[in-house]
């Protein structure tokens, strides 16, 4: 639970602004958990072609990168929270389009991908900047743990509820219901953003300083880590859910899968966030990377419900093990180089550029595999092996900075 401020401050105390920010993240998490998986499932179910799903995600990531940069410029000129407002509005527009167009949405994959990508770019720029603004070195682990718990709970309950809503209301009515619920949660989170404090400072976006940071070995290595992890996770974030649906042929069973796997995440996030020892953080990162890679390796040989469940459970435990110390490390790096907040937005944009360098070619490869090959199942195992190798390369670049954990 969130702690209340008193005279004897605890390192894990969160300010009122941080609490409101956490609620906004929670509402967005619920909205995304209800629909993010099922937008991809809906597009696949209507088109019966994984290429359309990959194209939607590819377009989203391509427009996400320049949007993130523009959102950073806008945030420096106007207000740091303006991006979260714009992003929320565009997410509302996206789900409204899905509701209105229904099955015809599959013919509008590119424009829908653009709306979703632009909205996500604005939203996540603001989230990343405000996360650094509203936390410090003392409470950042606890904030990340709380955010992870809330995110995992929403990811556990949302897909389960959405899956059974689709089962209960056949045809498009079930999907329309969950997209409408997402619309309402995004609306509530957008209204809450007006309660966040305004930033008075207005500056010019410093391109030179942002690119100059890549000359620093520590930040350059961090950029390599972001890219390698994004190459792996950008694909897994949507293709696993499609494979589970293809195997089970049931939205209800897909919801059950999400519930079971994310239940493990909730427990792990709390345990690591509250009781994880400082000296073991590097071990958490190493073991999480190795075990997750091993679970992906099973998918190289055969994709069925058992191997997908093993991957899901392993990922549910390994993701918190890796994310809590790594997120703290990356946020501390931003704080170290942002010149007391002067270059904070530039640093966040720099990180996102590195993530895009990983995500865009990765999802692009999947799109081409399903577009060019008559038998994509024969090519996918080789691509999964590539995901493992590139994902593990992050340990090489991180090892020099394990002392900063």
N, C-alpha and C positions, 0 to 999 in steps of 0.2 A: 504494500500500500504506500501511497505518497506520504511523506513525512511533513509534519507541521513545524513551522519555524518557531524556535523558542530562544531563550537567552543563551543557552549553551549549545552552540551550533555543532552539528555532526557533519563529518565530511560528506555524508550522503544526502544532506539537505538539498531540496529542490525548491527554487523560487516559485512564486505564483505564476509568473510568465512561463516557466518551464512546465508547470503542471497543465496549464491551458494548452501549451504546445503538445504535450503528451496526449491529451484528450483529442486534439485535432488529428494527430498521427493514428490514434486508435480508431477514430471514426472513418478515416480514409482506409485504414487496414481492413475494417469490416466491409466497406464498400468494395474494395478490391478483392477480398477473399470470396465474396458472394459471386462476383462476375468475371474476374480476370481469367480464371481457369475455363469458365464456361463460355466466354467469348470465343476462345480458341476451339473449344469443343463444338460450339454452335456453327462456326465457320467450316469445320471439318465435316460435321454431320450433314450440312446442306450441300457442300461441294463434293464430299467423298474423296477429297484430294488434299494430302498434307502440304502440297505445294502452296495452296492458297493461304494456309495458316502461316507457313514460313514467310511468304511474301508480305503478309500483314505485319509480322514482327520485324522483318527486314526494313520495310518502309518506315516503321515507327522509330527504329534505332537510327536510321540515316538522318531523319529530320530532327531527332532528339539532340544530336551533337551541335548543329548551328543554333538551335533554339536555346540550348543551355548557355551558349556564349552570349546571345542577345539578351537573355534573361539576366545574366550577370551585369551587362552594361546598363540595363534598365534599373536594376536594383541599386547600382551605385549612384545613378542620377536622381532617382525618385525616392524609393523606400525599400528596405530589405524584405519587407513582407509582401510587396506588391506582386511578386512572382507567384506566391502561393495562392493568392486570390485569382490571378489570371489562369493559373494551372487548374484550379478547382472549377472555374467557369467552363473551360474547354473540356474537362472531363464530364461535366454535366451535359455539354453539347454532344459529346461522343455517345453517351448512353441514350440520350434523347433520339439521336439518329438511328441507333440500333432498334429502339422501341418502335419508331415510326416506319422504318423500312422493312423490318422483319426479315424474311428469307431473302429478300432482294439485296440485303446487305452484302452478300457474297459477291455481287457484281460491283460493289463499291469498296473493295478491299484497300485499294491505294488511297483514295481520299479519307477513308476511315482510319487507315494507318497514319496518315499525316496529322489528322486531328488528335489522335491518341498520343502520337509522338511529341507534338508541340506542347500539348497539355502536360505530359509527363516531364518534359524538359523544364518548363516553368516551375512545376510543382517541386521536383526534386532539387533544383538549384536552391530554392528557398529553404527546403527542409535541411539540406546539408549545411548551408550557411547558418541558419538559426540554431541548429544542433550545436555548433561550435560556440555561437553567441551565448546560448542559455546554459551551457555547461562549463565545467572547469576540470583541471587535472584531478581534483579530489572526488567529484561526484560523477565523473564521466562513465566509469565502469557501472555504477548503479543505474544511471540513466539508460545506458545501452542494455543492461539486463532487464529493466522494466519495459523498455520499448520492445525488446525481444520477446518477453513474456506476453505482452498485449498482442503483439503481431502473431505469435504462435497460437494464442487462444482464438483469435479471429480466424486464422488459417485453419484451425481445427473445427470450429463451429460453422463458419461460413460455407465452405464447400459441402459439408454434410447436410446443412439445411437446404442449400441450393440444389443439391442432387436430388433430394427427396421432393422438393417443390416441383422439379421437372418431371419426376415420376408421377406425382399426384395430378399434375395438370398436363396432359399430353399435347403434342403439337407445339406451336410457338407460344401458347399461353403460359407455360411454365417458365420458359426463358424470358418472356416479357415481364413476368412477375419479379424475377430476381434482378433484371436490369432496372426495373422501376425502383426496387428497394435500394439498389446501389445509388441511383440518382438522388434519392432522399437523404442517404447518409452523406454523400458528397455535398449536398446543399447545407446540411447541418454543420459540417466541418468548415465550409466556406464562411458561414455566418460567424463562427467562433474566431476566425482569423482577425476580425475587426476588434477583438478584445486584446490582441497582442500589442505591446508597446511599439510606437513609431520610432524609427531611427532618424535623428535630426541631420546627421552628416550626409553631405552630398558631394561626391567626388567623381573624377573621371576614371574610367576603366584603364588600368595600366597594362597594356599589351606587352611592352618591353620587359617589365619585371616578371610577368607570368612566364614568358618563354625563356627568360634568363635563368629561371629557377631550375630548368633542366640541366644547366651547367653544374649544378650542385650534385655530387655523387649520391648523397642520401635520397634526395627527392627524385633523381633520375631512376634509382633502383626501385623506389616506391611506385613510380609510374610503370615500370616493367611488371611489378607485382599486380597492379590493377589490371593491366592489359591481359596478362596470362590467366588470371582468375575470371575475367569477363569473357574471355574466349571460351572457357569451359562452361560457366554458369549461364551465359546468355542463351545458349541452346537448351540446356537442361531445364531452364525455367519454364519452358512450354512443351517441349517434345515428350517429356516423361508423362505428362498428363494425357497427351494424345495417345501414347502407347498403352497406358492403363485403360483408357476408354476402348481402344481397338481390341484389346484382349478380353475385357469384361462385357462390352456392348451394353453397358448400363451406367447412366448418370448416378443412380443410387449407390452402386458399388464403388464408383469413382469417389463419391462423397465419403463413403466408409473408409476408403484407402487414405484419403486426406486426413480424416479424423484420427485414425490409428497412428499414422506417421507423425503428425504434428503434436499429438499428445506427448510423445517422447521429447519433442523440442521444448515444450512448456516446462517440463520437469528439469531438463538439462540446463535451460537458460537460468532458471532460478538457482539451482545448485551452484553453477559456475559463477553467477553474478554475486552471490552472497558468501560462498565459502571457498571459492577458488583461490589458491595461494599464489601470491605474487611470483614466487620463485619457480612455479610450475607452468607459467603462461606459455613459455616457449615449447614445453613438452606438449601442451594442449594443441598448439598450432601444428606441430609435427605429426602427432598421432592422428589428429583430425584429417590432415591432408592424405596421409597414407591409407587410412581405413576407407575414406571416401573414394579414393582412387581404386582400391580393391573392389569396392561394391560396383563401381562403374565397369570394371574389368569383367564382371560376371555378365554384363549386358553385351559384351563383345561376342560372346559365344551363343547366347540364346536370350531372346526377349519373351518372357512369359510372366504370369502373375507372380510366381515365386521369386524370380530374379528381380522383378520390379519392386516387390515388397521388401526384399533384402536391401535393395538400394534405398528405398524410402525410409526404412527404419535406421539404417546406417547414417544417411544424410541428416535425419532428424536429430541424431545425437552429435554428429560431427560438426554440423553447422554452428551451433552455439559454442562448442569447444573452440572453433576457429574464430568466429566472428567477434566474440566479446573482447579477447585480447587484441585481435587485429584491428578492429574498429577503433579501439582506444589508441593503438599505435599510430594509425593513419591520422586520427584527429589531433593527436599530440604533435605529429609532424606538421600539420597545417598551422597549429598554434605557434610552433617554433619558428616558422618561416613567414608568417603573415604580418610581421612588424606591428605587433600589438593591435591587430584588427585592420590595419590599413590595406593589406593585400589579401584579406580573408576570402573575398569573393573570387579574386584571381586564382587563389590556390584551389578553391573548390572547382572552378571551371577547368583548371589544369588537370585535376584528378579525373574529371568527367571526360575530358578529351582522351586520356589514357584508357579509360573504360570503353569508350567508343571504338578505339583502335582495336580492341579485342572483340567486342560484340559484333560489330558490323561484318567483318570477314567470316566469322564463325557461323552466324545465321545465314549469311549469303551462301556459304558452302552447302548448308542443308537445303536451302532453296534450290540450288543448282542440281544437287543430287536427286531430288524428287522431280525436277523438271526435265533433266536430260536422260535419266536412266529408266529403262523399262522394268528393271528389277532393282530398285533402290536398296532393298533388304540385303543385297550382296555387297553393297558399297559401305553401308552404314557402320558395320563392325570396324572397318579400317579408320573411319572418321572418329569413332568412339575411342579407339586407341590413341589417336592424335590428341583428343581432348584430355586424356589422362596425362600424357607426356607434357603438354603445355601447362596444364594445371599444376603439376608437380614442380615445374621450373620456378614457381614462386618461392619455394623454400630456399633455393640457391641465392636469390636476391634478398630474402628476409634475414638470412642467418647472420649477416653482419650487424644487424640492428636489434638482435634479441636482447641485448643489454639495456635497451631503452624501454623494455616492457616493465 
